[in-house]
C-alpha cells in the first residue's frame, strides 16, 4: 500500500471524512441487527466501571488473558480513583516495568531493560509529545514524564510488550496506552468530588527559609453522563494538587577523575619516591585504576509544586453505526525551587590519601593540604521556577459500514512546552563564599561522605558573592497526527485490520545563559550586611544517611534569601545585567520528523487438536528528518589563566541538516489454549526506537573552555538510523481460579544501531590560539621553560600589555600577572575534538518474568507478586578508562502487593524493589565514568473506608520505609549522589453523587 502524503491540515481532512461518513447513516441504520463481532474487537479493553481492588485486578487479568500478544494493564478501581497517586507508580507494579523517581515521585519508565526514551506513550491511541528541562538546559528527551499527568481522569493503562502492526512506531521497549473516561462507554451518570490533605515529611527536614506549608490540598472531580437516549455524552474531569516538599543531597556533582596507577597527570597522586608519596596509604598498583573527586557538595532543596489537570470529552452517536468523539486534555505542572549549598572544590594540590584495594581503587580518605587557609568555603544558593504545559485535542469518528466492515478516522494535535516560570530564570544560581578554608578532607568509608575542614569558622563578615549563572531554557514538542483505520470480518474466525497514518513531530530546544565566572570573588564582603547570612548546622538535615552524625563533619553553613543577596550584589556591582536571565536565545535547535506509515494485519482462529489463534502483521514506516540550528559563532580564543583558554562568541547563525530512513516491521503472534485454563503464546516482532532529539539536532557547538592542547565541541547527526529490535517472546499462563493465575514469560531482544559517540578533529571557524603562538615562543626563547606557563604568561603580560591582544588586569596574591592574551593572526589554528553521535553497536538482552495473582476465595484477602530478571552481555567495564557503550537502565525488579477488602474496608500494602542499574556512562566531569543507581525498595500503603454508597474516606502513605537513594561510580565508595526525601501521607474524602 502506498503511504499517504504528509498531512498538514489533518483536522480539515477529518471534517471532510466525517461529512462523508455521516452521509451514510441511513444505510448504516438499516444494518442494525445484532451480528457476531470479530474476535479482535471483542477483546479490546473498554472502559469498565469497576468497584474495589479485587475487581480492578480481575479486569487487568482479563486484559492479559484476552489480549493479542503479551499485554498487561491496570484498570481504575472506580472512575476517578486510580490505585496509585501517580501513573508511573501504578505501572511499576507491572512485571518488567521499572520507574525512575524524581522528587520522591515516579516520573519515567523503563520496560524490560529498555530506557524511557524508547518507550512510546499514547493517549487514547494517539502519540504524545514530551518536554522537560534539566538544570543545565533542555533535556532533549523523548521520554514522557508521568508526573505531569494526574490519575483522576484515567480509566485504564495498557502496556503492550510485544509488537502490534497497528501501534505507532517508536516503542521499542513497550507501547503504553493511557485510556481516559468515555461517557458512551459507561452509559450512565458518574459524578464525584474528592479532597485530600497532603503532608510531606521531606518538607519538615528543611531550613525555615526553604520550607513550605506543612499541609497542602488536593481537589479533584469528575462528571460524566449521557443524554437523548444515549446519543450524546459528556465527560468533564479536573484536579488541582499543591505539594510542598524537599530533598537533601550529598554529592560529587563535578564527577571523578580516573587514572592508571603509574600515570603522571594533573590530579594524579605522587609516584613512589617523589615528594608527597609518603602520605599515601595502600597505594594503587601500577595497573590499577583509581579516582579522585573534583568536589564535595551538600544541598538542601525546597520545592513547591502545583499540578493542574483537566479533560473534556464530547461524544455523539446519531446511530448505532456512527460514533464521533471530540476530546481536549490539559495538564500543567509548575515547580518553584529554592536551594542552599555547602561545597568544597579540590585543586589537586598536595594530598594525603588512603585507598581501597584494586584493581579498581577508591579513596577511603582524600585530603588536600591547604596552607595558608585562603581557599573558599562555597555556600551557593539557587532560586528558579519551571512550568511544564501539555495540551492535546483530538477528533475521532468510528463507522460500522456493514456487518463486516468497520472504519475509523482520527486527527490529533498535541503540544508539550517546558519553560522558565520565575523572574530569575529556569535555573538561577548565585555563588557565595568565605575565603578562609584550610586543609580539607573527605571520608568516603561510609555511605555518607564526611567533609572536614581545618579552621574556617563560620564568619558572616567574610561572606561575599562570587560567580553566578542565570539560565533561560525552553523546550517545545509538538505532534500532528492523522490516522485512518479499518477492519474487515471475513468470517467468524478471521479478519483483516488495516490503516494508514501521517505524523509530524516537531521539537525545539533553546537556551541562553548569563554567566559570570568570578568564582574567586567579584566584590567585597563589606558590600553584604552580616544579617543576610543565617547560620545553620548541617547534620540535622541528613539524619537518614548513615555517617551523617560523624564528629569530624564540618557541621556549619549559611542559608540566605536569594532575592535579598541578589539585590545586594546588584547594588555592589552597579548593574543588574549579570543577575537576570536573557530572553535572547544563543542556542536554538529545531527538528522536524515527518513520518508516513501503512499497516495490515490478518487475524485468524482455528482448531488443531486444541484451539489456536494467530495474528500476522506488517507495518511500513518512512521518516524524513530536518534539523535547523542557531548556534553561537566563535570569533576568537583568549588565554585567561595558566591552563585555561576561553572561546569568544559573536552573533549566532543558522545551519540545516537532513536525513531519512524507512523500515518494514513484521510481527506474528501465535497462541494455543492447551486447556480451558492454560494458554501458551509465542510472538516475534520488529520495532524501532527513534534517536533522541539531542542526537539528531543539527548545529555544531564549541565548549567555551579550551586547554593548551585544544578544545572540545559537539554536533548532532540527523542522518542517524533508529534502533532496530528483533523481539522474541514465549509465555505460559495458567488461570487456575477466578481472579487467580500464574504466568511465566521469557523474552529476548536483539538490538542493532545503538548510538554511540565518535570523535573527529576539526578546526571550526579557523580560530587562532595563543598556545604555542608567536608570543608564547618568544617567552620560551627568553628563558622560560616550555611547560612553565606561569613564567610565559608573566613575560607576555608584562612585556606587551596594551598591544598585540594583551590586556594585563593586575597581579595575584603570589605576585604573578593576571589578564588575557588573545590569539593573533599568524598564531596556530586551534584544533577541536568534536563529538558526533553515530550508529555503532549491536546488543542483545534477555530475561524472564514471573507473575502470580491469587484471591483467597471469598475471604477478601489476596495478593499479587511478580519478579523480572533481565541480563545483557553489554555491561560497563570498570577496569577501562576508554569511552564505552553499555545498556542503561538494565535491572532486575520485583513487586509484592497484598490486600484485603469487604463491603466497607479496603487495605492495600505494596512493596516495589529495583536492583542496581547503570544510569550513565559519564559523570559530572564529562569524562567516561560509569554512574550506578544502587538497589532501592519502597513500601506504600493505602486504606479505605466506605461510610455509605456516596461517601468514602482514604488514607495513603508513600515511602513508609523512608528510603534513601544512592548513586555511585566505579566503586561503592565513589558516591555521586545520595538523596534523602521522606514519607508522604494523604488523608482524603470522596463523595459520589
N, C-alpha and C positions, 0 to 999 in steps of 0.2 A: 504493500500500500504506500502510495506516495505521501510523504509528510506534508502537512499544511504549511503555508507561508507564515512568517511571523505575524502575530496578531497585535496590532497597535490600538485597535478600538474594540476590545473584547466585549464591553458592555453593550455597544450598539449592535454587534453581531448577535449577541444573546437576545436582545429585544426582538430582532427580526425572526430569530428562531422561535421565540415564544409566540409571536403572532401566527407563525405557520402551524405550530402545534395546537394552539387554541382553536384554530380554524377547523381542526379535525375532531372537535368534541362530539359532534353529532354521531360520527362514525364510531368513536370510542364508546359512546353511551349505549350503542346497540350491542356491544360485546361485553356486557357487564355480568354475564352469567359466570358463576364461580368455576374456575378451572384449576387443576393442579399446577403449582408453580415449580419451576426448575429448582433442583437441589441447592445450587449455589446461592439463590436468593432466599430460600427458606432459612439457610444457615447464616445469613447476615445478622449481626448483632443489632437489634433495635434497642431504642432507649426503653428500658424496663423500669416500671415503678416498683421498687422493692422496699422492703422494710426489714431492718435488722441485719446484724453482721452475718448470720448464717445464710440468709437469702442472698446477700451480696456475694458470698463465696460460692453459693450454688450457681449464680448467674455467670460468674467468672469461669467456673468449671464447665458450664455448657458451652461457653465461647471456645474454650480449649478443645473440648471433645468434638464439637461440630465444625470447627473451622478448617479451612484448607491449609495444609502445611502445618508448621509449628507456630502457633499464635497463643499468646497469653493476654490476660487483661484484668482490669479491675472495674467493677460496677459500683456506682454510688449506693450507699445503704438506703438513702432517701434522696429524692431530687433536692439539691441544695445542701447535702451533707455527705461530703466525701470522707473516706475512712482515715485520712490524714490531713494535717493542716497545710500540706504542700504537695503538689502533684509529683514532684521528684521523690519526695519521701514515701509516697504511695508506691511508686514504681520500683523502689529499692526492695520491696517485698517480693518482687517477681524474680524467679531464678534467672541468673545470667545478667541481671541489671544491677549496676553499681552507680553510686552518685558521688559527685564532688560537692563538698559543703562550702558555703560562703556565708560568713556572718552567722554561723551556727545553724544554717538552714540549707536544705538541698537546693541545688541550682542546676547542674548539668549532669547528664547521664553517660555512662559507658556501658555498652552491651556486648557481652561475650568477648571482652578484651579489646573492642573497637571503640576508640575515643569519641568524645562528644561531637567533634566536627564532622564525623562521618555517620551520624545517626540523623535521619530526616524526620522532622516533626510536621505533622499535618493537623489542621483544624477542620473537622468535618470533611476530610479527604482533600483539603487544599494545602498547598505548600506554604509554610510560614517563614517570613524573614526573621533575622535575628541581628541584634546590635548590642554592643556593650563597650564600656570603657575600662581601661586599666589606669593605674596611677601615671604611667608614662605616656599614655595616649590611647587611640582606638585599639580595640582588641583584634580587629580584622578576623574574628572568629565566625564560623557558620553555626556554632552551637547555640541552640535555643536555651534561654535562661528561664527555667520554670518558676523562678522566684518572682517573675513579673506577672504571673497569671494566678489569680485566686481560684480556689477549688469550688466555690459555692454554686456556680452555674454548670459545672461539669457533670455529665451523666455517666460517662464511661471512658476508659482508656483502653486502647487496643495496641498491643506490641507484636508486630509481625517480624519474626526472627528469620523466616525463610522468604525467598524471593517470590513476588507475585507480579505477573506481567502488567496488571492494571495500576500498580503503585508507581508514583513518580520516581525517577532515578535519583540516586544520591544517598540512599540509606544503606550503606554497605554493612553496617552492623545491624541495624534494625530500622523499621519504619514505625513510628509511633503516631497513632491517630487519636486525637482528642475529640470526643463527641460531646456536644452540648445538647441541652434540652430542646425537644421539638414538640410543640403543642399538639399537632395532629397525630403524633405517635401515642401520647398518653390519653388523648380524647377525654379529658376531664379537667376540672378546675384544680389547680395546685397553687396554694398561696401560703407563704410562711415568712416570718421575720425572725432574725436571730441577733442576739447581743452577746458580747464577750468582754470580760475584763482580763487583761494580759499583764502578767508580772514576769519580767525577765531578770533573773538573778544576776546576769552579767552587768546590768546597769548599776547594781549596788556595789560593784567592785571597781568603781572609777572614782577619781577625784571629783569633788563637788563641782569644779569648773567644767567638767566634761559630762557629768551625769544628767540624764533626762528625768522624766516623770517615773515614779515607781510603778504606777499602774496606768495602762493605756487602753483605749477602747477599740473594739471591732464591731462593725454593724454590717448586716447582710440581709437581703430579702429577695424573694423570687415570686413571680406571679405568672401563671400560665392558664389559659382557658381556650375553649373552642366555642364557636357561635354558628348560627344559621345551619343547624343540623349537621355540624361538623365540616362545613365548607371553609370557614375562616378560623384561624388560630393565631394567638399572640402569646409570646413569652417574653417577659422582661425580668432581668436579674441585675443586681448590683451589690457591691460591697465596698466598704471603706475600712482600712486597717491602719492603725498607728502603732508602731512598736519602737520603744526606746531601748537600746541595747548597747553593749560594748564588747570589746575583746582586748586582751592584753597579750603582748607578744615579746618573746626574746628571740633574737635573730642575728644572723650574719648576712645582712642583705647585700653587702659588697662582694660576697662569694669567697671562695677559697682558691688560693694559688697553689697548684700542684707541681712537684718537681721530682726528678730522679735523685737518689741519694748522693750521687757523685757529681751533681750539676752545680755549676757556679753561675749565678744569675741574680738579678735584682729580686730580693725576697728570700733567697736560699740561706740556710743555716751555714755557719763556717765549717770548712772541711777540717778533718783531723790534723792537728798540729798548727793550725792558724789561730790568731787571737780570737778569743771567744769560744773556741771549741771545748774548753774545759767546763763550760756552763751547760753542756748538753748531756742529758741522761738517757741511756738506751738509744743511742744514735741510730737512725735508719741506715740500713746497709746500702752499699753502692747501687744495687739493682732494685732496691725498694722504691716505692712511690710514697711521698709524704706531702702533706698540705699545710699551709699556714693561712690564718684568717686575715681578711682585709680589714674587718672591723667587728665590733660587737654593739648591738643596739637593743635597748628596751623601749617599748612604746605602750602607752595607754590610749585607748581609742573609744570615743563616744560617738554613737550613731543614732540619728533619728530617721526612721523610715516611715513613709506614708505610701500606702498602696491603694489605688482606686481602680476598680474594675466594673464594667457594665456591659450588658449584652441585650440586644433587641432582636427578636425573631418574629417575622410575619409570614404566615402560610395561607395559601388559597388553593382549594381543591374544587373547582367548578364541577367536576365529575369524579367518579372513581378511577377514571383513566388518566387524569392530569393533576399534578400537584406542583405548585410553584412556591419556592421558599426564598425569602429575602432576609438576610441577617447582617447585623453590624456588631462588631466586638471591639471594645476599647479597654486598654489597660495602661496604667501609669504607675511607675514605681520611682519615688523620689527619695534620695539618700543625702542627708546632711552629715558631714563627718568633721569631728574635731579631734586633734591628736597632740600629745606631748611626748617628747622622747628624751632619753639619755643615751649617749653613744660615745665610743672612743674609736678613733681610726688609727691604724698602725702604719708606720712609715718604713718598716722593715730595717730598723737600725739594730744596734747591739741587742742580743736576746739571751734569755735563759729558757731552756725548753726541756720537757720530759715527754717521752714518746711511747706509744703502744708498740707491740711487736709488729714486724712486717709480715708479708711483703707489701701490704698497704698500711702505712703507719699514720696515726693521727696524734695530735698533741693532747696529752693529759693536762699539761701546763704550758701556756705560752705567755712569756713575759718580755716586754720591751723596756729596756733600760733608758730612762729619760732624765737627764740631768744637765742643766738646771730645769726646774719644773715650770716650763713655759709652753707646753703643748695645750691643746684645747680640750676642755670638758664640754662636749657639744650637747645642747639641750634644745633641739629644734622643735618647732610647732607647725601644725597644719590646720587649715580650715577651708573646706571646699564642699561643693554640692554637685550632684549629678541627677539627671532626670531621664528615665527610660520610658518612652511612649510607644505603644503599639496600637495600630488601628487596622481592622480588616472588614471589608464589605464584600458580600457575595450574593449572587442571584443564581438560583438553581431551578430547573424545570425538568420534571420526570413525566414521561408519557408512555402509557401502556397502549401501544398502537394496535395490538391484537392479542389474542390468547398466547401467541408465541413470541411476539416481538416487543421488546422494551427499549425505549430510547431516552436519553437524558443529555442536557447541556448545562454547563456550569461556567460562570465567569466570576472572577475574583480579583480584587486588588487589595494589597496589604502593605503597610509600611511599619518599620521599626526605627526609631530615632533615639540616639543617646547623645546627650549634650550637657554642657555645664548648667548648673542651677544655683549659682552663687555669684555675687559681685566679685569674688576673689578668683573664680575660675573653676575648672573641673578638677584641678589639683593644684593647690597653693601651699607652698612651704616657705617658712622663714627660718633661716639658720640663726641660732643664738648660742653663745658660749662664754665661758670664762677661761682665761689662759693661765692656769696655774696647775696643770696636770704634770705629775711626776711619773716615776716608773709605774707601768701599767701591766697587769696580768689578767689572764682568764683561765679559770679552772674548768676544763671540759670533762672531768671524770664522772659527773652525774648528768642526769637528763637536762637539768637547768644549768646553763653556762654562767659561772660566777665571776663577775668583773670586780677586780680590786685595783684601787688607785692610791698610790702613796701621796700624802699631802692633799692638796686640792680641797680644803674646807669650803663648804658652801658659802659664797660671799656675793650678795646681791650687788655690791658696789663694783664688782669686776665683770658683770654681765653686759654684753652688747650684742647687737645684731651683726651677723656676718653675711653669708651669701643668701640668695633667695631664688625661688623659681615659681612663676605663675603661669600655669598651662591652661590653654583652652583647647579641649579635644572635642571632636564631633564625629559621629558615625551614623550613617543612614543606610538602611537596606530596604529594598522595595521589590515586590513581586506583582507582576501582572500575568494572570493565568487564564487560559480558556481551555475547557475540556468538553469533548463530545463523546458519549459512551453509549453502548448498546449491548443487548444480549438477545440471542435467538434460541428458542427451545425447539430442538429437532423432534424430540420425543420425551417421554417421561424420564429417561435416563441419560440424556446427553444434551449439551447446549454449547453455544459459542458466545464468548464475550469479546468485544472489540471496542476500539476507541482511538481517538487522536487527541493531541493536546499541543498547546504552544505556551511557553513560559519565557517571560523576560525578567531576569533577575538583575537588579542594579545595586551596586554597593559604592558608597562614598565614604572615605575616611580622611579627616583633615585635622591639623593641629597647628597651634602657634605656641611658642614658649618664650616668655620674657624672663631671662635669667641673668643674674649677676654672680660671678664666681669669686667674690671677695671673701672666701671662707676663712681667711686669716683676720678678718675684721675690716669693716668699711668706715665705721665711725668710732666714737669714743664711748666708754662706759658712762661718762658724765652726761651723755645725751639721754640716759634712761633712768627714770626715777626708781629707787630701790623698791618702792611699793608695787612696781609692776610684777615682780618676781615672787612667787608664793612657794615657800619651802615645803617639801614633802618627803616622806620616807618611801622607799621603793618596794621593799619586801611585801607589805600588806596587799599589794595588787597582783601578786604572783603566787598566792598561797597554795594553789593546786599543783604547782610544779615542784617536783622532787629536787631539793637542793637550794630552793629559794630562801631558806632560813639560815644559810651559812653565815657564820660570824664574820668572815672576811669580805662579805659583799659590800661594795660601795653603795651604802643604803641611803642615798640622799640625791635629790634633784629638785629643780624648779618646775612648777607648772605656771602658765601665764595665759592671759587673754590675748588671742591672736589679733583682734581688731585694735586693741589699745597699744600693743607693741608695734604693730604696723604703722599706726598714726605717729608714734614717736620716731620711728625710722624715717618716715616721710619728712617729718619736721627736721630731723638731723641732716638728711640728705638734701633738703631744699627742693625736692621734686617728687611727684608720685609716679613718674614714668616707669620706674623699675619695680613698682609694687602693685601692679594690676595686670590682669590678663589682656591679651590683644584679640580683637575680632578680625585681624588681618592674618589669615592662614598663610603660613610659609610653606607648608606641605599640604597638598590637596590631591588625593588619588581617587579616580572614578573608573569603575569597572562595570561592564555590562556583559552578561551571559544571555544569549538568545538560543533557546532550545526548542526543537520540534521533535515530536515523538509519535509513534503509532504502535498499537499492540493488538494481538489476537490471542485468545486462549480457548482451547477446547476442553470441555469437562464431560466426563462420562462415568457411569457406574455399570458394573456387570457382575455376574456370578461366575466364579471359577472354583467351585467347591465351597468357597466362602465368599461373602460379599466383598467386592473390590471397587476401588474408585481411582480415578486419575484426572489430573489437570495438567495439560501440556500447553505452554505459552511461549510467546516470543515478543520481545519489545525492541523497537528500533529507536535509538536516541542520537540526535545530531545537535551539536552545540558550537556556537561561534563566540569567541571572547574578544572584546575590545577594551583596552585599558589606556586611559589618558591620565597623565600625572603632572601636577605642578610641583616642582621640587626646587630647592634653593640652588642658585647658580654660584659656584665657588669662584672667588676673584683673586685670592692670594693666600700665602702662608706666612705666619709670623712666629718667631722664636720667642716664647713668653716666659719660660723657666728652663732649668737645666735640661731636663729630658721631656719638655713639653713644648710642642709646636701647635699652633692653632690656625684652623682654616677660617678665612674671612668669606662672608657670603654677600652677594648683591641681590638684585631683583630676581625672583624666581621665574622659571619658564616652563612651558608645557611640552611633553613628549607623548607619543601614542605608539602602542604596540598591539599586535593582534595574534590570535591563534584559533585553532578549531580542531574538533575531533568528532568521530561518530562511532557508535558501538551497536552491535546486535547482541541482545541479552536473553538467552533462553532460560526456561525454567520447567521443571517437571515435578509434580507431587504425586506419589503413589500411597494408597492406604489400603489396609486389609483388616476387616473385622474378624479376628480369629475366633471370637465368640461374642455373645451379646454384651460382654463386659470388657473385652480386651481389644485394643486397636494397635496395629503396627503401622508405622509411617516411614517412608523414605522420601527425601527431597534432594534435588540438585538444582542449583540456580546460579546465575552470574549477576553480579551487582557492581555498581561503581560508587566511589566516594570522591566527590569533586575536590580539587585542591583548595586550600584555604585562600581567602581573599588576599592576605598578605603575600602569598607566594606568586599569585598571578598579576598583581598590580604592576603597572609599568613605572618607569622613573628610576633614575639612579641617584642615590643619596650618599653623601660623604659624611663620615663622623668628624666632628669638629676637632677632636683631639688627635694629634699626629705625633709620632715618635721620630727619633733621629733617622731611623731606617725606613720610614714611610708611614702611610696611613691606611685606613680601612674604610670600607663602604659596602653598600648593598644595592641590589636591584632585583625586581621581580621578573617573572617569566610567564607571560600569558600563553605561551606555547606548551605549557605542561599538560601531560595527559592525566586523566583522573586515575585514582587507584582502581584496580580491577580485582574483584574477589570471586573465586570459584568456590561455591559453598556446598558442602555435603552434610546432610542431617539424617540421623536414624533414631527413631524413638519408639518406645514401647509403653503403652498406657493401659492401666488396669483400673476400671471403675467398679470397685467391689461392693459398694453400698451407696445409698442415696447421699449425695454430698461428699463422698469419700473416694479417694483414688490414690494410686501411687504411680509414678512415671519416671522412666529413665531415658534421658536423651544424650546422644553422642553427636558431636559436630566437629567439623574441620573446615578451615578457611585457607585457601591458597591465594595469597595476595601478591600482586605484582604492581610495579610502578610506584612503590613507596618513594616519597620525596625526601631527598637529602639536600645538602648544600655543597656546591663546589666553589672553589676559589680561583679567580682569574686575575692576573696582574694587568693593570691598566694605568694610563696617565690622563685621567679626565681633566678637562679644562686646561691642560698643559701648565700646571701651577709650578712656578719657580720656588724652590725651598732654600733657605739659608744653610741648611745642613750640608756640610762639605762644600759650601759655596765659596765665592771669591774671598770674602772677609774671613770666613772660617779658616781657609788655607793660609791666609796672611797671618792670622794669630798663631797658627802652628809654626810657621816659618820664623816667628819672633820669639820662639822658645816654649810655647805651650805644648803639652802632650796632646796627641790627637784624642785621647779619652778623657782629658781633664776639661770637662765642659764649663766648669766654673771659671777657670783661667781664660778660656776662649771668650766667654761672654763678657768678662771684665775688660778684656782688651778691646773688643769691638765697641761696647757701650761707652767706654771712657775715651776711645780714640775718635769715634765717628758720630757722637751724639749730635743730632740735628741734621744729619746728612745721610745719604745713601740708605734711607729707610730705617735709620736707627733712632730710637727715642729712649733716652735714659730718664727713669722716673725717680731714682733715689738709690739708697743702699739699704740692705737688710741689717739685722742685728749683728751679723758677723762681718760687716763692712764690705760685703760683696755688692756689686752694682745690680740694680733691678731695672727692667724695662723691656722693650720689644725690638726685635730685629727682623725686618721684613725681607722676604725673598726678592731678588732683583733680576733684571734681565741679564742673562749670562750665567746665572746660578743653575744647578742641576734641576731637571724636571722631576717632581715628586712622583714616586710610584705608589699606587694604592692596591691593596688586596681587596678585590670586590667579590663578595659572596653572592652566588647566584643559585637559586633552587633548581634542581633537576631531578628527573625520574631516575632513580639509581638502584633500588633494592627490590628484592622479592623475599617474601617470608611466609611461613605458614603458622597458624595457631590452631590448636585443637583443644577439646575439653569435653566435659560431661556435666549434665545437670540431673540432680535427683530431687524429685518433688513428692511430698506426702501431704495429703489433706485428710483429716478424719473427724467425723462427727460422732460423739459418743451417744449413739441412739437418740432418744428424746430427752436426755438429761440436761440439755442446754450447753454442755461443755463441748469444746472442740479445739483442734489445733491445726496449724499449717506450718510446714517446715520445708526448707529447701537448701541445697548446697550446690555451688557451682565451682568446678575445678577447671582452670584454664592454664595452658602452658604453650611456650614457644621457644624455639632454639635461638631466636634473635634477642639475646639479652645484652645488657651493657657489661663490658669488660672493665672492672675497676682497676685492673693492672695495666691499663693502657692510657697514655696521655693523648692519643690521637683523637681527632674528631670522629665520632661514631654515630651509627644509626641503630636504634633499638626501639622496640614497641613500647609505647607509653600506655599507661592505664591498665596493664595486664595484671589481674589479681584474682585470687580466689575470693569467694563471698558466701555468706550463709545468713539465713533468716529463721527465726522461730517466733511464731505468733500463737498465743493461747488465748481463749476467750470463753466467756460464759454469758448467756442471756436467757431471760424469761420474759414474761409479759411486761414487766416493769424495769428490771435491771439489766444492764449490759456492762461487761468488763472486757477490756482487751489489753493485753500486755505484749509488746513486740520488742524483740532484740534483733538488731542488724549488725553484722560484722563484715568488714572488708579487710583482706590481707594486704601485705606490703605491695606497693607497686611503684614503678618508675614514673615520676612526674615530669621530668625534664632532662635534657641532655646538656644543658648549660645552666650555670647558676648566675648570681648577680655580678660576677666578674666578667661575664660574657665569654668565658673560656669553656672548653669542652670538659665539663664536670657533671656527673650524674646528681640528680636530686630524687630521693626516695621518700614517699609518704609511708610512715610506719603503720602497722595494723591498728585499726580503730573499731571499737564496738560501742553501741549506744542502746540504752533501754528507753522505751517510750510507753506511756500508759494512758488509757482513756476509760472513763467511767460515764455511764449514762443512766438517767432515771426518768421514766415516763410518769408524770403526775396524772395525766388523763390523755385522751386521744388528741388533745390540742397542745398541751404544754409539756415540754420536756426540759431537762437540765443536763448539762455536760460538764465534766472536769477532764482536763488533759494535762499531762506532764511530759515534757520533752527533755531528753538528755538527763534522765533521772540519775544516772551514774556519774554525772558531771565530768564527762570525758575531756581529755586534753589531746589535741592533735599535734603531732611532731613530724618534721621532715628533716632528713639528714643527707649528707654527701656520701663519699666512698665508704666511710665507716660510720657507725652509730655515734661516735664522739664528735663527728663533724656536723654539729647542728646547723641547720639552715633556717628553719622557722619552728618555733614552738608556741602554740596558740591556746590560750585559755578563754573560754566563753562562760557558760553557766547553765543552770537549769532554767526551763521556761514553763510557767504554769498559766493555765487558762480556765476560767470559770464562766460558763455561759448558760443562756436560756434560749429556747426556741419555741415559737408559737405557730402552729399550723391552723389555718382558718378552715 
